[in-house]
Amino acid sequence: MTVPTVALNSGHDIPQLGFGVFLVPPDEAERAVSDALEVGYRHIDTAAIYRNEEGVGAAIAKSGIPREELFVTTKLWNDRQAGDAPHDAIRESLDKLGLDYVDLYLTHWPTPEKDTYSNAWAKLIEIRDAGLSRSIGVSNHLPEHLDRIVKDTGVVPAVDQVELHPAYQQRDVVAWAEANGTRIESWGPLGQGKYPLLEEPAVTEAAAAHGVTPAQAVIRWHLEKGFVVFPKSSRKERIAENFDVFGFALTADEIARIDGLDPLDGSGRVGSHPLQFN
């Protein structure tokens, strides 16, 4: 199965379904990524703070898959945003990954109290121009952060990777992205198991109608909304199940019912808030 791609404003394409390794222990990352590559994933999302870049790189090296067939993302952690530290950070990540470049490099959080995210974005532009990352973007940035970095540099991020799942759809961030040519990537796409998403009638009934699991129905919802999505699992059978989402399509009514799961008051967030995480 070839995963559909979407175009980035950098001129590169990104596979819409990827494999995320958040909270995958370093000693399990190589096996998990190897399983994902065997299943058919070609898009791997990691980060310096996950401390598993070496395992990701080992799995890539052992896979024998040509580098040009892979899309690899990593992220700049918050304590490396100031000064020229991003340049050191990307080279450390590349060394751990065993790669000459990544396909996408992201600033991980805006950490507004530190007020270094605009500098970090300027350095990512230099990193892109040096050929160390083909595309650059941000993570967990709200419209106010996005407006500032674009005003300061004139460069619009290729992606914004944010917490996004049916109970927390970040409509203001999505609207900004759609208006400015930025792609949205969903982290925690299944709500990280922190609320009974997979028991919601809107989800279970859509799943039953198509003979799939509730998790598959939600992943399909993300894809049909146009988001890039990273379901995460360490179990090979679940890794394979999360990849098997291209043999059906949700109806407009099913999508609308899942859309309706967001209370719109911000109470659906299960992760840290970008204005408070510093």
N, C-alpha and C positions, 0 to 999 in steps of 0.2 A: 504494500500500500504506500503510495506517495502522498505525503501530507501536503495539503494546499499551502501556498505561500501568499503573503501579502506584501505589497511594495512599501518600502520605507522612503522617507524624503531624502535619504542619502543616495538613492539610486540602487540600493541593494534590496534583495528580497529576503523575507524572514519566514521560516516555517511556522504555521499558525499554532501547531501543537508541539510543545516541548516537554522535556523531562527536567523537573526541578529537584535539587539535592539539599534544600534547606532542611536542617536537623538530621541529615543522614550522617552518622558518625564517620570520622575519617577512615576507620578500619573497615567500614562497610561500603564506602563510596565506589571503590573500583568494581566490586561485584555488582552493585546496583546499576551503575552506569553501563557495565558490560551487558547486563540483562536487558536494559533499555535499548541499547544499540542493536542487540540481537532481535528484539521484538520489532524494531523498525524505526525507532526514534532517531532523528538526525540533528536535533536541536537540544542542547544541554545548557541549563542555567545554573550557575554557581556564583560564589562571592568569596572575597577574601575572608570575611568574618565567619564563613561556614567552616573554615579550616579543613576543607576536603578537596582543594584544587589539585593536590598531588594525586589523589585517587582518581579524580576525573581524568587527569592527564594520562595516568597509567592505563586506564580503560581505553582511551582513545588510541594510544600507541599500540596496544595489543589487538585492537579491532581490525586493523588492516584497512579500514575505510579511508579512501582518499580524503585529504584535508578539505578539498574544495566541496565535498559532499556534506560537510558538517557545518553547523552553526553553533558557535560557542560564545556564551555570555559570561562575564564576571563583573564584579562591582567594587568600587572604591569605598573603603570603610570611612566612617566619620572622622576618625582621628588622623586621617591622611589628606584632609581637604586643604589645609593651609599652605601657603608658599608654593614651593616646587615639589612638595611631597607626592602629589599624584603621579609625577613622572617616575619616581622610585617605586611607587606602589604598583603601577602597571607592569614594570619590568620584573618585579618580584612575582606577580601573578603569572606572567608569561613563563618565567623560569619554572614555577611549580607545575604549570599545565604542560610544559614541554612544547610550547607553541611559539611561532614567530609573531603571531598576531591573534587577536580575538575578533570575532565578528561584531560584537557589541560590548561596549564598556559603559557602565552606569555609575553615577553618583548614587550612593545607597539611601541617604536621608538628607533632608535640607538642614537639620539641626539649627534652627533659627537663632538660638541663643549664642551659638558660636559665630554666626554670621560669616561663614566661610564658603557657603554653597555657590555663590557667584564666582569666587576665585576658582573653586573646583571645576566649575563648568568651563571657565576660560582655559584651564589647563587640559581638560578633556578635548577641547578643540585642537590644542597643540598636539595632543597624543594622536588624535585622528589624522592630523596633517602629517605627522611623522610616520604614518602607516602602521602604527601599533594596534589600532582598532579600526575596522572598516566603517563602523557606524558608532554613534555615541548617543546616550540618552540619560534619563534620570529615573529615580525610583522614589515613590512616596512624596512627590512634589504636588502641592496644591496650586490652583490658578495664580495666587499671589506670588508664589515662588517662581512659577513658570514665566509670568509677566516680567519679573525682575531680571532673570537670566537672559531672556531674549532682548530686553531693553539694554542690558549691559554689554551684550556681545553681538547682537544681530543674528544669532544662530538659534534655530528652533530645534529642540530635541527630536530625535527620530522616534523615541518611545518614552512613555512614562509608565513604569511598572508599579501598580498600586494594589492595595487590598481591594478585591472586588469579587463579590459573590451575590447570590440573589437577595439576601437581606441587607446588603450594603453596596449599592450600585454606583456610587460616586458620580452622580449625574452631572454635577458642575465640572468635574475634571474631564469627564467624557466629552462634554460639550466644548470645553476649551480645546481638547485634542482634535476633535472633528473640525473645528473652525480654523485650526492652525497647521493641520497636516501631520500631527503626531499620532502614532499608534499607541493604543492602550494595551498593556499586558496585565493579566490578572494573576496576582499571587493570592494564595489561600482560596482558590476557586470553589472549594467545597465547604468553605466556612471553618476549616481546620477542625471539624468535629465538635465545635464549641456551641452549637445549637442544633436542634433536630431537623436540619434542612432536608435530609433524605427521607424524612417521614411526612413532609408536607404534601397534602393531597395534590397540589399543582404539579409537584415533581413525581410522586408515585403514580399518578394517573397517566401522565405523559409517558413515563417509563413503561407501564403496562401496555399502553396502546401500541408501542413499538417493539415490545418483547426485549427490552434492555433493562439494565439496572438503574436505580435512581441516580447513582453517581454518573453513569454514562449519559443520562438525560441532561444533567446539569452541565457536564462538559460540552455537550452538543449545544446547549443554550449559549454558552460563552462563544463558541465558534460561530454560531449564526448571528450573534450580535456584532461580529467582526473583531472580537478581541483575540489576542495571542494568549494562550493559556498553558499553565504548568501544573498539571496534577502531580502530586508527589506520593510515592510509596516505595518501600524497600522490598516488598514481596513481589516476586516475578509474576505470579498469576494476576495480581492487581495491576502491575505495570502493564501487562498485556491487555487487561480489561479496559484500562483507561485509554489505551491506544485504539481500541476497537469501536470507534465512534463515527465512522464514515459511511456506514451502510444504511443510515436512516436520516430523516430530516424532521424536525419538529414543525407542527403547523403554526400558523400565525396566532391562533387562539392559544395554543400551548405556550408559546413564547410570551404572549401577553399575560397569561396567568402567572407564570414564573416572574415576570417583571413586577407583578403586583405584590410580591413578597417583601419588598422594601418598605419599611414603615416611614421612610423619608424624614425621620427626626434625628438621624444619626445614631440611633440606639443599636443598629445592626452591626456596627464595627466590633470586631473581635480582637484586632491587633492594636498596636500603639498608634497614637495620634501624631501626625507630623508636626503639629505646633507644640507638642509637649515632649517629644522624644529628642533629647539632646545629649 
